[in-house]
Structure formats: C-alpha cells, structure tokens
Amino acid sequence: MKLFLRALVFLAATFVVVYIGMTNTATIPFRFPILFDHDIKQPAAIIYFGVFAIGVIAGLMVLGGGNGSSGGKSPSKSSGESKKK
C-alpha cells in the first residue's frame, strides 16, 4: 500500500510537470549565477523538467541511500538457529 501511494504521488507530480511544460512553451531566460555566468535561454518545458529531474535524483539519493538494506525489514535469523534441540 505504501509503495502504491508513493507511485501515485510521483505520477501526480510528473503530470504537473508535463502539464506545465505543455502550456508554457515560450523560451525563457534561466539565471543561476552560482554555476553559470550567463543566462540560459531554453523552452520553459526543458527547464521545468530539468529542475524536476534534479529534485527526483536528490530525493532518491536522500531516501534511497543508506546502509544497503532495503524495505525497512531486518534480516531474519536462519530457521536452523530458531529450532535448536
């Protein structure tokens, strides 16, 4: 259920980005003086998608990184240890 909700939120966010990109087709100047000393002039859809993609990658790095275990479950003991005679 948790995975389904995450997928639903991700698809909703993707829809918003696609919708914004479809309706804002004009070329816009993008200023980011920390990295670029000049304006980047691209269609708004490309810039919105780029910002969205960077956010997704950053979110995956924050939430997906860790000690290598996934799913939040601790490793179970082998059945041989629990059935000692």
Buried (B, 14 or more C-beta within 10 A) or exposed (E): EEEEEEEEEEEEEEEEBBEBBEEEEEEBEBEEEEEEEEEBEEBBBBBBBEEBEEEBEEEEEEEEEEEEEEEEEEEEEEEEEEEEE
